[in-house]
Amino acid sequence: MNVLIVCHAGVGLGLGHLMRSLVVARALQHELDANVTFLIQGDPVQHADLAGFSHQFLGADKNLSEAILKQAQYIDARVVVLDLHPNLIPANVDIFLKAIRLDGRKIIGVDSLAGHRDNLDLVFVPSFRFSPSDDLTGSAPILFGWDCFLLNVKYPANEWKSGRRVLALAGGSDATGLGATWPTLLNEALPDNTELDWVTGPYAQQPVLPAFQKILILNHQSPSGLDNLMMAANYAVTVYGVSFFELLYYGVPTVVFSPYGNKDDAELAEIAAEGVALVAKDEVEAVAKLKELMSDEKLAATLSQQARQRLSILGGHKIAQAITALVA
């Protein structure tokens, strides 16, 4: 079975859509023996996992609809998986969705296409939460829940151990420029024996590191994956996004916040209520809460345990099952 996966990636967009698309690709390859091809609109990026699949990058100025139709026909895709950035969905999306389905192909919309259910076969929401709009129509089933997260994780989670190693994640593109100020805030607030792993994403500017480092700050430049850093971390502080849930999977006691206005408020409120992480209102409060967390091992252990329990089942298998049912 041939499968086409389409997603966005690039400066200002980050790697979230690509990373979870890779999870889908591996699951379909492993469980369905599928031949997976990627079409990625955005800035080219080197990634070890992507090298294992046929793929091509499409410029941001190119017609995505035409490219999808052409590629789906070229590889004779039985299934097309669309994980598109919500702000970059083509204006004529329903027209080209209908055109794809005329050829008998099945279409799965990941996350952002729920409003186009009439022209989809499945909506897969990699989230614990889904609140449909009042005018949502269509009959395509919608799958979501804590077992639907498409996390790019490679190792089993371990029980948490105390220490002073902190992982800081500002996102693949650091769209809000946290690298200019956050390292200094962390350097000033955290205990002297802290080792801070700062990750500079492939689309991010270089961080401004303090001239005098009270703590040890290591800058990791575009690592091919975050698993080893997460496994080594005793604590983490991060922006809200896919990597946050990977930290939860690994049971890393984490402080999270959204620098993107109020768009994530409802999700973060539920995260706080679930007791799987500490939620901050901004990067300044995140540093303060991280400092408090590092002094409370009982709280850290509780957060770790509850997070690992919540993410003990992952979404790769679930989406593979759903696609198997669609093409049966």
Buried (B, 14 or more C-beta within 10 A) or exposed (E): BBBBBBBBBBBBBBBBBBBBBBBBBBBBBEBBEBBBBBBBBBBEBEBEBBEEBEBEBBEBEEBBBEBBBEBBBEBEBBBBBBBBBEEBBBEEBBEBBEBBBEEEBBBBBBBBBBBBBEBBBBBBBBBBEBEEEEEEEBEBBBBBBBBBBBBBBEEEBEEBEEBBBBBBBBBBBBBBBBBEEBBBBBBEBBEEEBBBBBBBBBBBBEBEBBEEEBBBBEBBEBBEBBBBBBBBBBBBBBBBBBBBBBBBBBBBBBBBBBBEEEEBEEBBEEBBEBBBBBBBEEBBBBBEBBBEBBEEBEBBBBBBBBBBEBBEEBBBEBBBBBBEEBBE
